[in-house]
């Protein structure tokens, strides 16, 4: 049995890499392709690296051993291990020492990162630990390493049942994919011509193997691993399934996990086909956003007239696709119902709490929903998504900010937007992206966000009108206006700080050159 098991795990490992190669996109494909072809270019040399996410538990211990044997047969592929010390369990430092000892025995370089996590109100410590672990792996693997994860077939069954319990659709029931990619934050890869963000490739090579098979393999090879006592705590849903539910199912149906994995694969096929259809549909339903306003994120807007011609099932499916691919928002059923109401112009009661953390307000003609820092607004027959800094969109009139360039040359108008005095030359230098130049008074002027009540003389041949009217003409929605800095004197607007500033037609006496700079990070 030992040799047969050895062969199965080795074959499973290699097939997972091959499948990733066949279905991956070009960057992903080239990474795995280089592993097998041993390409001689510098880029290929950089990506001939495997990294095992090594916790010291049974799954990652077996994965490390299988990957080690694979690399012994393929010497052009290097192997390393990465251990994340979450600092949660009292034995965390002992686990890290154990992992280092096991890696030393196999002469595998191990790298580690120490985290400091603490329980936060209304947040899962388990989820926080997972997110921090992936960020640490992204950072380490940003030099084009392929990260190997140790999840197996029984983990897949647990994930499927958890999604089933939560009412997940085909996307959720697809559970864990055998491979996926994450964009490494602040990581860039350079070559002679270009610098670009790097996508980290993750593979789960043992997803077709059961926990029992991994245990038998570890015993056959006399491997040493850590047993985390917290895995026995059935307060956690996954542990409850693992200890109390799955054994009953597997005793009655020995191939239960295998059949569940097959169902998950069928759901994944359906989800992928659905995503392809939604991507095609997006070409007729989405338009580029109104990018006049300095905001952190502007995502494609939804054309409501075309959207309403779709069936209700397609509408709901497309909303999920649009929200996920743009802002990462995954609404619940109740939240989706609220967004459908917003899209179909159902009446909102003014200022009342919506379910599950969303706030709902009628700000005619621009009703909106807010989910945390994501705001969905209906304006001029479009739904648009915005990200705000606060969990509550401003509902009160903001105070005016007093500014004076004779006192300072720079002012932070909010967390991301800075006003600064520019070099006043006859020919202004070319400015960086997201910067604008205009004239402002040298002394004593005001800044107010939105300021719809102020009057503005935008053009000599046009009448002076309130900014509210100009905003309507410029198609700047009521919520977007809250992010527009307006510079004024004597109750008259001088400059409306859009990305392409709107300037007063009346010359400003004793003025200086100024610019707005917006920070995306």
C-alpha positions as CSV (number, residue, x, y, z in Angstrom):
1,X,0.0,0.0,0.0
2,X,2.9,2.4,0.7
3,X,4.2,2.3,-2.8
4,X,0.7,2.7,-4.3
5,X,0.0,5.6,-2.0
6,X,3.4,7.2,-2.9
7,X,2.6,6.8,-6.6
8,X,-0.9,8.4,-6.2
9,X,0.3,11.4,-4.3
10,X,3.1,12.0,-6.7
11,X,0.8,11.7,-9.7
12,X,-1.8,13.9,-8.0
13,X,0.9,16.5,-7.3
14,X,2.2,16.6,-10.9
15,X,-1.3,16.5,-12.5
16,X,-2.3,19.5,-10.4
17,X,0.6,21.5,-11.8
18,X,-0.2,20.3,-15.4
19,X,-3.9,21.2,-15.0
20,X,-2.9,24.7,-13.8
21,X,-0.7,25.1,-16.8
22,X,-3.4,24.1,-19.2
23,X,-6.2,26.3,-17.9
24,X,-4.2,29.3,-16.6
25,X,-3.9,32.7,-18.2
26,X,-0.7,33.6,-20.0
27,X,1.3,34.9,-17.0
28,X,0.1,31.9,-14.9
29,X,0.8,29.5,-17.8
30,X,4.3,30.7,-18.4
31,X,5.1,30.3,-14.7
32,X,4.2,26.6,-14.6
33,X,5.5,26.0,-18.1
34,X,8.9,27.2,-17.0
35,X,8.9,24.6,-14.2
36,X,8.6,21.8,-16.7
37,X,10.5,23.1,-19.7
38,X,13.4,24.4,-17.7
39,X,13.6,27.5,-19.9
40,X,16.9,29.3,-19.9
41,X,15.8,32.9,-19.9
42,X,16.3,35.1,-16.8
43,X,12.5,35.4,-16.3
44,X,12.1,31.6,-16.4
45,X,14.9,31.2,-13.9
46,X,13.2,33.5,-11.5
47,X,9.9,31.5,-11.6
48,X,11.3,28.0,-11.2
49,X,10.5,28.1,-7.6
50,X,7.9,26.3,-5.4
51,X,7.0,27.4,-2.0
52,X,5.0,25.3,0.5
53,X,2.8,27.1,3.0
54,X,4.0,25.1,5.9
55,X,2.1,25.2,9.2
56,X,3.6,22.0,10.6
57,X,0.3,20.1,10.6
58,X,-0.3,16.8,8.9
59,X,-1.5,18.3,5.5
60,X,1.4,20.7,4.9
61,X,3.9,18.2,6.3
62,X,2.9,15.6,3.6
63,X,2.8,18.3,1.0
64,X,6.3,19.4,1.9
65,X,7.6,15.9,1.6
66,X,5.8,15.2,-1.8
67,X,7.1,18.6,-3.1
68,X,10.6,17.7,-1.8
69,X,10.6,14.4,-3.7
70,X,9.3,16.1,-6.9
71,X,12.1,18.7,-6.7
72,X,14.7,15.9,-6.2
73,X,13.6,14.5,-9.5
74,X,13.5,18.0,-11.1
75,X,16.6,19.7,-9.9
76,X,15.9,22.8,-12.0
77,X,13.0,23.6,-9.6
78,X,13.9,25.0,-6.2
79,X,11.8,24.5,-3.1
80,X,11.3,26.6,0.0
81,X,8.9,26.6,2.9
82,X,7.1,29.6,4.5
83,X,5.7,29.5,8.0
84,X,3.4,32.1,9.5
85,X,3.5,32.4,13.3
86,X,0.1,33.9,14.2
87,X,1.0,34.3,17.8
88,X,-2.5,33.1,18.9
89,X,-1.8,29.7,20.3
90,X,0.5,29.4,23.3
91,X,2.5,26.8,21.5
92,X,3.0,29.0,18.4
93,X,6.8,29.4,19.0
94,X,7.2,25.7,19.6
95,X,5.5,25.0,16.3
96,X,7.8,27.4,14.4
97,X,10.9,25.6,15.9
98,X,9.4,22.3,14.9
99,X,8.9,23.5,11.3
100,X,12.5,24.8,11.2
101,X,13.8,21.5,12.4
102,X,11.9,19.5,9.8
103,X,13.1,21.8,7.0
104,X,16.7,21.6,8.3
105,X,16.5,17.8,8.0
106,X,15.6,18.0,4.4
107,X,17.9,21.0,3.7
108,X,14.9,23.1,2.6
109,X,15.2,26.8,3.3
110,X,12.4,28.0,5.6
111,X,11.2,31.6,5.9
112,X,8.8,32.8,8.5
113,X,6.7,35.8,9.6
114,X,5.5,36.7,13.0
115,X,2.0,38.2,13.3
116,X,0.4,40.0,16.2
117,X,-3.4,39.4,16.0
118,X,-6.0,40.2,18.6
119,X,-9.8,39.6,18.7
120,X,-11.7,42.6,17.4
121,X,-15.4,43.3,18.0
122,X,-17.8,41.7,15.4
123,X,-14.8,40.2,13.6
124,X,-13.7,36.6,13.3
125,X,-10.2,36.0,14.6
126,X,-10.0,33.0,12.4
127,X,-10.8,35.1,9.3
128,X,-8.4,37.8,10.3
129,X,-5.6,35.2,10.7
130,X,-6.4,33.7,7.3
131,X,-6.3,37.2,5.6
132,X,-3.0,38.1,7.3
133,X,-1.6,34.7,6.3
134,X,-2.4,35.2,2.7
135,X,-0.9,38.8,2.7
136,X,2.3,37.4,4.2
137,X,2.4,34.7,1.5
138,X,1.7,37.2,-1.2
139,X,4.6,39.4,0.0
140,X,7.0,36.4,0.2
141,X,5.9,34.9,-3.2
142,X,6.0,38.2,-5.0
143,X,9.4,37.2,-6.6
144,X,7.4,34.8,-8.8
145,X,7.3,31.8,-6.5
146,X,4.4,29.4,-6.9
147,X,2.7,28.8,-3.5
148,X,1.5,25.3,-2.7
149,X,-1.4,24.8,-0.2
150,X,-2.2,21.6,1.7
151,X,-6.0,21.4,1.5
152,X,-7.4,18.0,0.7
153,X,-10.6,16.3,-0.4
154,X,-12.1,16.2,3.1
155,X,-11.4,19.9,3.5
156,X,-13.3,20.4,0.2
157,X,-16.3,18.4,1.6
158,X,-16.3,20.6,4.7
159,X,-16.2,23.8,2.6
160,X,-19.1,22.5,0.5
161,X,-21.3,21.7,3.5
162,X,-20.5,25.1,5.1
163,X,-21.5,26.8,1.9
164,X,-24.7,24.7,1.7
165,X,-25.6,25.6,5.3
166,X,-25.1,29.3,4.4
167,X,-27.4,29.1,1.3
168,X,-24.5,29.5,-1.2
169,X,-25.1,29.5,-4.9
170,X,-23.0,27.7,-7.5
171,X,-20.1,30.1,-6.9
172,X,-20.1,29.3,-3.2
173,X,-20.8,25.5,-3.7
174,X,-17.8,25.4,-6.1
175,X,-15.8,25.6,-2.8
176,X,-12.0,25.6,-3.2
177,X,-10.5,25.7,-6.7
178,X,-7.4,23.7,-7.4
179,X,-5.5,26.9,-8.4
180,X,-6.1,30.6,-8.2
181,X,-4.2,33.9,-8.3
182,X,-3.9,36.8,-6.0
183,X,-2.4,40.2,-6.9
184,X,0.6,40.8,-4.6
185,X,0.0,44.2,-3.0
186,X,2.9,46.6,-3.4
187,X,4.8,44.0,-5.4
188,X,6.2,44.8,-8.8
189,X,8.1,42.7,-11.3
190,X,10.5,44.5,-13.7
191,X,12.1,43.6,-17.0
192,X,14.0,45.8,-19.4
193,X,10.9,47.4,-20.9
194,X,8.2,47.3,-18.3
195,X,7.3,47.3,-14.6
196,X,4.0,45.7,-13.7
197,X,2.1,44.3,-10.7
198,X,2.8,40.7,-10.0
199,X,0.1,38.1,-9.6
200,X,0.9,35.2,-7.2
201,X,-0.1,31.7,-8.3
202,X,-1.5,29.4,-5.6
203,X,-2.1,25.6,-6.2
204,X,-3.7,23.0,-4.0
205,X,-2.0,19.8,-5.4
206,X,-3.6,17.4,-2.9
207,X,-7.2,18.4,-3.3
208,X,-8.0,14.9,-4.8
209,X,-6.5,13.0,-1.8
210,X,-8.4,12.2,1.4
211,X,-7.2,12.9,4.9
212,X,-6.9,9.2,5.6
213,X,-4.5,8.9,2.6
214,X,-2.4,11.7,3.8
215,X,-2.2,10.1,7.3
216,X,-1.2,6.8,5.8
217,X,1.5,8.4,3.7
218,X,2.9,10.3,6.7
219,X,3.1,7.1,8.8
220,X,4.7,5.2,5.9
221,X,7.4,7.8,5.6
222,X,7.7,8.3,9.4
223,X,7.0,12.0,9.1
224,X,6.6,14.2,12.2
225,X,3.8,16.7,12.4
226,X,2.0,18.9,14.9
227,X,-1.5,18.2,16.3
228,X,-3.3,21.5,17.0
229,X,-5.5,20.9,20.0
230,X,-7.8,23.8,18.9
231,X,-8.9,21.5,16.0
232,X,-10.9,19.6,18.5
233,X,-12.9,22.6,19.7
234,X,-16.3,22.2,18.1
235,X,-17.3,25.7,18.8
236,X,-15.9,26.3,15.3
237,X,-18.2,25.2,12.5
238,X,-15.5,23.5,10.5
239,X,-14.3,21.5,13.5
240,X,-17.9,20.4,14.3
241,X,-18.3,19.1,10.7
242,X,-15.0,17.4,10.8
243,X,-15.5,15.7,14.2
244,X,-19.2,15.0,14.4
245,X,-20.8,15.1,10.9
246,X,-18.4,13.9,8.2
247,X,-17.4,10.7,10.1
248,X,-21.1,9.7,10.2
249,X,-21.6,10.4,6.5
250,X,-18.3,8.6,5.6
251,X,-19.3,5.6,7.7
252,X,-22.6,5.3,5.8
253,X,-21.1,6.3,2.4
254,X,-17.4,5.7,2.3
255,X,-16.9,7.8,-0.9
256,X,-18.9,10.7,0.4
257,X,-16.0,13.2,0.2
258,X,-15.2,12.1,-3.3
259,X,-18.8,12.6,-4.4
260,X,-19.0,16.0,-2.8
261,X,-15.8,17.0,-4.5
262,X,-17.5,16.0,-7.8
263,X,-20.5,18.1,-7.0
264,X,-18.2,21.0,-6.2
265,X,-16.5,20.6,-9.6
266,X,-19.8,20.6,-11.3
267,X,-20.8,23.8,-9.5
268,X,-17.4,25.3,-10.5
269,X,-18.1,24.5,-14.2
270,X,-21.6,26.1,-13.9
271,X,-20.1,29.1,-12.1
272,X,-17.4,29.5,-14.8
273,X,-19.9,29.3,-17.6
274,X,-22.1,31.8,-15.8
275,X,-19.2,34.2,-15.4
276,X,-18.3,34.0,-19.1
277,X,-21.9,34.9,-20.0
278,X,-22.0,37.7,-17.5
279,X,-18.7,39.1,-18.9
280,X,-20.3,39.1,-22.4
281,X,-23.4,40.7,-21.0
282,X,-21.4,43.4,-19.3
283,X,-20.4,44.8,-22.7
284,X,-24.0,46.0,-23.2
285,X,-24.9,46.7,-19.6
286,X,-21.9,48.6,-18.2
287,X,-20.3,51.9,-19.1
288,X,-17.2,53.7,-17.9
289,X,-17.9,55.6,-14.6
290,X,-18.1,59.4,-14.2
291,X,-14.5,60.1,-13.4
292,X,-14.8,63.8,-12.8
293,X,-14.5,63.6,-9.0
294,X,-11.5,62.9,-6.9
295,X,-12.5,59.6,-5.2
296,X,-10.5,56.4,-4.2
297,X,-12.4,54.1,-6.6
298,X,-14.7,54.6,-9.5
299,X,-16.1,51.4,-11.0
300,X,-18.2,50.8,-14.2
301,X,-21.7,52.0,-13.9
302,X,-24.8,49.9,-14.7
303,X,-27.2,51.1,-17.5
304,X,-30.6,50.6,-15.9
305,X,-32.7,50.9,-19.1
306,X,-30.9,48.0,-20.7
307,X,-30.6,46.1,-17.4
308,X,-34.4,46.1,-16.9
309,X,-34.9,44.3,-20.2
310,X,-33.2,41.2,-18.7
311,X,-35.2,38.6,-16.9
312,X,-35.3,38.9,-13.1
313,X,-33.0,35.9,-12.6
314,X,-30.4,37.3,-15.0
315,X,-30.7,40.7,-13.3
316,X,-30.0,39.2,-9.9
317,X,-27.1,37.1,-11.2
318,X,-25.6,40.1,-13.0
319,X,-25.8,42.3,-10.0
320,X,-23.8,39.8,-8.0
321,X,-21.2,39.5,-10.8
322,X,-20.9,43.3,-11.2
323,X,-20.6,44.0,-7.5
324,X,-18.1,41.2,-7.0
325,X,-15.8,42.0,-10.0
326,X,-15.8,45.7,-9.3
327,X,-15.9,46.4,-5.6
328,X,-15.6,42.8,-4.1
329,X,-19.0,43.2,-2.5
330,X,-20.9,39.9,-2.0
331,X,-24.4,40.9,-1.0
332,X,-26.7,38.6,1.0
333,X,-30.2,37.7,-0.3
334,X,-31.7,40.6,1.6
335,X,-29.1,43.1,0.5
336,X,-29.6,41.9,-3.1
337,X,-33.3,42.5,-2.7
338,X,-32.6,46.1,-1.6
339,X,-30.3,46.7,-4.6
340,X,-33.0,45.3,-6.9
341,X,-35.5,47.8,-5.4
342,X,-33.0,50.6,-6.0
343,X,-32.5,49.5,-9.6
344,X,-36.3,49.4,-10.2
345,X,-36.9,52.8,-8.5
346,X,-39.0,51.3,-5.7
347,X,-39.8,54.0,-3.1
348,X,-37.6,54.3,-0.1
349,X,-38.8,55.6,3.2
350,X,-36.6,58.5,4.1
351,X,-33.7,57.9,6.5
352,X,-34.2,54.4,7.9
353,X,-31.8,51.5,8.6
354,X,-31.6,48.8,6.0
355,X,-31.0,45.2,6.9
356,X,-27.6,43.7,7.6
357,X,-25.5,46.8,8.1
358,X,-26.7,48.8,5.0
359,X,-28.1,52.3,5.5
360,X,-30.9,53.5,3.2
361,X,-31.9,57.1,2.4
362,X,-33.9,58.9,-0.1
363,X,-32.0,61.9,-1.4
364,X,-34.1,62.8,-4.4
365,X,-33.2,62.4,-7.2
366,X,-30.3,60.2,-6.0
367,X,-31.3,57.4,-3.6
368,X,-28.5,55.2,-2.5
369,X,-27.6,52.2,-0.3
370,X,-24.5,52.0,1.8
371,X,-22.8,48.7,2.8
372,X,-19.8,49.6,5.0
373,X,-17.6,51.8,2.9
374,X,-19.3,50.7,-0.4
375,X,-22.0,53.0,-1.7
376,X,-24.4,52.2,-4.5
377,X,-26.2,55.2,-5.9
378,X,-28.9,55.6,-8.5
379,X,-28.5,58.7,-10.6
380,X,-29.7,59.6,-14.2
381,X,-30.8,56.1,-15.0
382,X,-27.5,54.5,-13.9
383,X,-26.4,52.6,-10.8
384,X,-22.9,53.6,-9.8
385,X,-20.6,52.2,-7.1
386,X,-18.4,54.4,-4.9
387,X,-16.0,53.7,-2.1
388,X,-15.9,56.2,0.8
389,X,-13.5,56.6,3.6
390,X,-16.1,56.5,6.4
391,X,-18.7,53.9,7.1
392,X,-21.3,56.7,7.0
393,X,-21.7,59.0,4.1
394,X,-21.8,62.7,5.2
395,X,-25.4,63.7,5.8
396,X,-24.7,67.1,7.3
397,X,-23.5,70.3,5.8
398,X,-19.7,70.3,6.1
399,X,-17.9,73.2,7.8
400,X,-15.9,75.6,5.7
401,X,-12.1,75.4,5.9
402,X,-10.3,78.7,6.1
403,X,-7.2,78.8,3.9
404,X,-4.4,81.4,3.4
405,X,-1.3,80.8,1.2
406,X,0.5,83.6,3.0
407,X,0.4,81.3,6.1
408,X,1.2,78.0,4.5
409,X,2.0,76.5,1.1
410,X,0.1,73.2,1.5
411,X,-3.2,72.1,3.1
412,X,-4.7,68.6,3.6
413,X,-8.3,69.0,2.7
414,X,-9.1,65.4,3.8
415,X,-7.2,62.2,4.2
416,X,-6.3,61.9,0.5
417,X,-6.7,65.3,-1.1
418,X,-4.0,68.0,-0.8
419,X,-4.1,71.6,-2.0
420,X,-0.6,73.1,-2.5
421,X,0.9,76.2,-4.0
422,X,2.5,75.6,-7.4
423,X,5.5,77.3,-9.0
424,X,4.0,80.3,-10.7
425,X,5.9,80.5,-14.0
426,X,4.9,81.6,-17.5
427,X,5.0,78.0,-18.6
428,X,3.8,75.5,-16.0
429,X,5.7,72.2,-16.0
430,X,3.8,69.0,-16.9
431,X,2.0,67.7,-13.8
432,X,1.7,64.2,-12.6
433,X,-1.5,62.2,-13.1
434,X,-4.4,63.2,-10.8
435,X,-3.0,66.8,-10.3
436,X,-4.6,70.0,-11.5
437,X,-3.5,73.6,-11.6
438,X,-5.6,76.7,-11.3
439,X,-5.5,80.2,-9.7
440,X,-6.7,81.0,-6.2
441,X,-6.5,84.1,-4.0
442,X,-3.2,84.5,-2.2
443,X,-4.9,85.2,1.1
444,X,-8.2,84.5,3.0
445,X,-10.4,82.2,1.0
446,X,-12.6,79.2,2.0
447,X,-12.9,75.5,1.0
448,X,-16.1,73.6,1.4
449,X,-17.0,70.2,0.0
450,X,-20.1,70.2,-2.3
451,X,-21.2,73.8,-1.5
452,X,-24.2,73.5,-3.8
453,X,-25.7,76.7,-2.3
454,X,-22.9,78.9,-3.6
455,X,-23.2,80.9,-6.9
456,X,-20.8,80.4,-9.7
457,X,-20.0,82.4,-12.9
458,X,-18.5,79.7,-15.0
459,X,-18.5,81.4,-18.4
460,X,-18.8,85.0,-19.6
461,X,-21.6,84.2,-21.9
462,X,-23.6,82.1,-19.4
463,X,-25.6,83.4,-16.4
464,X,-24.4,83.1,-12.8
465,X,-26.2,80.1,-11.3
466,X,-26.1,78.1,-8.1
467,X,-23.6,75.3,-8.1
468,X,-26.5,72.8,-7.6
469,X,-27.6,73.7,-11.1
470,X,-24.1,73.4,-12.5
471,X,-23.6,70.0,-10.9
472,X,-26.8,68.8,-12.7
473,X,-25.4,70.1,-16.0
474,X,-22.1,68.3,-15.4
475,X,-23.8,65.1,-14.3
476,X,-22.2,65.1,-10.9
477,X,-24.5,63.2,-8.5
478,X,-25.5,64.4,-5.1
479,X,-23.3,61.9,-3.3
480,X,-20.3,62.6,-5.6
481,X,-20.7,66.3,-4.8
482,X,-19.7,65.6,-1.2
483,X,-16.2,64.8,-2.4
484,X,-15.8,68.0,-4.6
485,X,-13.7,70.8,-2.9
486,X,-15.1,74.2,-3.8
487,X,-12.9,77.3,-3.2
488,X,-14.8,80.5,-2.6
489,X,-14.7,84.1,-1.4
490,X,-17.6,86.3,-0.4
491,X,-20.2,83.5,-1.0
492,X,-19.1,83.1,-4.7
493,X,-17.3,80.0,-5.9
494,X,-14.0,80.6,-7.6
495,X,-12.9,77.1,-8.4
496,X,-14.8,73.8,-8.4
497,X,-12.2,71.1,-7.7
498,X,-13.1,68.4,-10.2
499,X,-10.3,66.4,-11.9
500,X,-10.6,69.0,-14.6
501,X,-11.3,72.1,-12.5
502,X,-14.2,74.4,-13.4
503,X,-12.9,78.0,-13.1
504,X,-14.7,81.2,-12.4
505,X,-15.0,83.5,-15.5
506,X,-14.2,86.5,-13.3
507,X,-10.4,87.1,-12.9
508,X,-9.0,86.7,-9.3
509,X,-7.0,89.6,-8.0
510,X,-3.6,89.0,-6.3
511,X,-3.7,85.3,-7.1
512,X,-1.2,82.4,-6.9
513,X,-1.0,79.2,-8.9
514,X,-2.3,76.1,-7.0
515,X,-2.8,72.4,-7.6
516,X,-4.8,69.5,-6.2
517,X,-3.1,66.2,-5.7
518,X,-5.1,63.0,-4.9
519,X,-3.5,60.0,-3.2
520,X,-4.9,56.6,-4.3
521,X,-3.1,54.7,-1.6
